[in-house]
Amino acid sequence: MEGQRFASVSQNRADLRFPFPEHFVERLTGKTLIRLGRQAKFLTAELSSGEVLVMHLGMTGRFTVEAAKLGEFHHATGTDPAHDHVVFRMEDGTSVTYNDPRRFGFMELWPAEQFEAYPRLMAMGPEPLSNHFSAAYLDTALKDKKTPIKSALLDQSVIAGLGNIYVCEALWRAKVSPKRLARSVPGQRAARLAPAINEVIAEAIEAGGSSISDFANASGELGYFQHRFAVYDREGEACRTCGDTIRRLVQSGRSTFYCPSCQR
């Protein structure tokens, strides 16, 4: 898409999680996509109009690229056309379709010169693999938090882009109970937790992500990190370290998996 002009744009409904921007189709059609980027879980596309197209996949959103030069997908795309909400048709004939059954994703437009003030990113914490994230950062960020550490790590203002699966796995590696109050983690536990978070993220990237239900990578292939899960989605199974039974509880509306013996 980089360097290509939007030949046409189809918007098939008025909203996703939020309403589409006013005159969404008109503000994209005929514009050139200068650069694609990412911040946390947000995809960003700088446009020749001086605006930035911000896109978020939510829980079930995905983009499917159709172009002759890409060949066939290794796996079927698995998308129902009834959930095709936006179609970008580029000047070279490539079509990029946004499909989202649950419609938790969204698209917004924001002035490029004011992008540092984009409200959904202003309050974001550092990304796990960035130079701004460390055990020392966790010491500071968690010291006054009275919420459980699991909930604190899912808070995007603490760490940007960290999701439920990898929080569960990192807490297990760091031997930290998900029920422990966040303010009790600074110190030795934070010193174990920060590298555990980075290790889990790095290994997941190397493995191509985690295919739990419908995730596939850009080539249409499944991720394989789910085969390495130590606790996530393993309720009732034996801990790989001590043999105790993996348990599940719900925190902030999300399933948490942990070992009661290894994690304290």
N, C-alpha and C positions, 0 to 999 in steps of 0.2 A: 504493500500500500504506500510505502514511502516514495515520495516524488510523483505520485499518481494524482490525477484529478478525479473528483467524484463526478462521474457522468450522470448518475441519477441516484436518488435515495428513496426507498419506500418505507413509510412508517405505517404499520398496520393496526395500531391502537393509540389511544390518547395518553396512556401512562404505562409505567412499569411499577416499581416501588413508589416512584414519584412521577408527577406529570412530566412529559417531555417539555423542553424549552419552547417558548413561543417561536413560530416560524422555523422549526427545527430543520425541516427538509430544505427550505429556501436558503438557510444559513450555511448549509453544507454543499448543496448542488453547485458544481462549477468551481469549487475551491480545491486547492492542492493540499494534500497531506504532506507536510514538510518533514515531520519527525515523529516516530512512535516512541513512547517511553513508559515507565512504570514508577509509581510511588506507592509503597505498601501494597494494598490489594487493588489499587486504582490503575487503570490503563489510561495513558494520556496521548493525545494526538494533536500536535501543533499544526494549525491551519494557516493558509496564506491570507486569510481574512483578518488575522491578528487575534483570533480566538483559540482556545484549547478545548477540544472535545474530551470530556472526562467520562470514562466508562467503568462500571463495576459489574462483575458477574453475579453477585449475590451467591445463592446456594447452588443453583442449577443452570446458570447462564453459560452459554458456550458460543464461540464463533466457528462457523464452518466455511472454509475457503474452497471455492470451486474455480478451477482454471485448468486448461488442458495441460499446461506444463508441469502440474503437480502430480499427475498420474493418479493411481487408485489408492484409496485408504487401505491400510492393512486390516482394519476392522470396520464394520459397518458404523456409520455415524450415529445411529440410534436416536435420531431426532424426529419428532412428529411435526410436519409442516404447519399444523394448526398453531404451534407455538413459535413460529417464525415472526418476530415482531418488527425487526428492522433489517433491510437489505441494502448494503452499500454496493453499488456497481461502479467499478473503476474504469478509467478510460481505456485500459488495455484489455477489457473484457472480463477481468476477474470479478467474481461476485463474493462478497463476504456477508454471511447471514448470521444475525444474532437470534438465537433460539433460547427460550427461557420458560419452562413449564410453570414454575412457581412465581415467576415475575418478581423476584427479590432484587434483581439487578436494576441499574438505572443508567441514564446518559444525561449529561449536562454540558452546557457551554459556558465558558468563563473567559474574560479578557486575558490574553497572555501577559500583558504588562502588569496585571494585578494578580497573577496566579499565586504569588506567595501569600495572598490574603484569602485564597480559596478556603472557605470555612471548614469543609470536611477534612482537610489536611492540616489545618493550622494547629490543631491540638494533638497531632500524632506524635507518639514517642519515636525513638530511634529504631531503625530496622535491625534485626538480630545480627546480620553479618557485617554491619557497618562499623566504622572505627569509633562511633559514639556509644556503642553498646559494650558493657563490661560488667564485671562483678561490682566494681565501684559504683557504676551507674545504678545497678539494682539496689545496692545499699541505700543510696539516696532516694530512689523512687519508691521504695517499699517501706521505709522506716516509720511512716505515719499511717499506713493503710491498715484498717481494721477488718477488711474483707478477707476471705480465704485466699491463699496464694493462687489457686487455680483460677478464680474469678479475676484476680488482679492481673494475671498474665494474659488473659483474654481481653483486657481493657486496652484498646488501641492507643490510648493516651500514655500508657506505660511502655508498651512495645508495639510497633507498627507491623501489622501483617501476620502476627502469630495466631494460628488457628487451633481448634480444639484437639485434633489428633496429636499435633506435635507438642502441645502443652502437656498432655497426658504422658507421652513418651519421655519428654525431658524431665518431668518430675520424678518418674520412675528411675531414670538413670542417675539423677542427683540424689536419690533416696530421700526425697522430701514428700511428706504427706500432702495431698491436695486439700485436706481439711485444715491444715495449719494456717494460722493467721499470717497474712503477708508481712506484718511488722515484726514478726519473729524470725524472718528468713535472713535479713542482713547479717553478714559475718561469714562463718564457715559454710552455711547452707547456700548463700548467694555465690560463694566462691566455687561451689560444685555446680550450681544451677546454670550460671552464665555459659560455661563451656559446653554443658550438656545440651542447652538450647541450640547452640551453633553446630554441634556435632549432628544432632537430629536433622536440622534443616539441611546441612550439607549432604548428608547421606540420602535424604529424601530427594534432593535435586539430582544427585548422581543416579538414583534408581528410577527417575522419571516421574516422581510423584506417587500418590496413593490412589488407586482405583477402588473405591468402595462401592459405588453404584454406577455412575455414568461418566466418570472422568476419563478423558483420553488426552494424550499430548498432541502437539501440533502435527505430527505425522499420522495421527489416528491410532497410535499404539497405546496400550494400557500402561499405567505406572506399575511398579513392582515393589514399592516400599512396604505395602500392606503385608507382604510375606515376612517382614522383619519386625512386625509389631510385638512389643514385649507385653503390653497391657491393653492397648486400645482394642475394643470389640472382642475381648477374650474373657468376658465374665464367665466364672465357673471353671475356667481352665487353670492349670498349674503355672505358678510363677516360674520363669525360666532360670531364676537364680536360687530361690529357696524352696520351691515346690508348694508353697502355700497357695490358697485359692484366690484368683483375681476377683475383685469385687467391683460393683458398679453403684454409683450414686448420682443423683441429679443436682447440679449446681448452676445457678443462673440459667435454668432451662436447658442446660446441655449435659449430656452423659459424661461422667468422669469414671475412668477405669484405673484401678490402683492395686498394689499389693499391700495388705495391712501389716505384713511383717517387715518388708524391706523399706517401706516408706514411713518415716517418723516426723 
